[in-house]
Amino acid sequence: MKVEVFYVLDCPHHPRVVQELRNVLLAEGISEEIHEVAVSNSSAAREFKFRGSPTIRINGRDVAGESPEHELCALACRIYPGAKEAGVPPVDMIRRAVLRAREGETM
């Protein structure tokens, strides 16, 4: 399983997102390393198809799913639907993405 967090420097939500992700992985018994990728310019944002900071991808898939807007790239904060804290995806969203990825690996 490949676990990535893309973020802009000085993102106030980045540390919290990494901790929430780490908690979910631990709770599910998954010991994968979290690869943290700093996105520093608009060229990198386009290359990574960066949807805002922070963005979590599990096996290349955004935890919030794909949408027609997924091609929009920006060096900006990201807001997740259903989030209690701006910029931090709901734990259930992270958990569903992790479980989907794990199920995909066992098929």
Secondary structure as UniProt FT lines:
FT   STRAND          3..7
FT   TURN            9..10
FT   TURN            12..13
FT   HELIX           14..27
FT   TURN            28..29
FT   STRAND          34..38
FT   HELIX           42..48
FT   STRAND          55..58
FT   TURN            59..60
FT   STRAND          61..62
FT   TURN            63..64
FT   HELIX           68..71
FT   TURN            81..82
FT   TURN            86..87
FT   HELIX           91..106
//
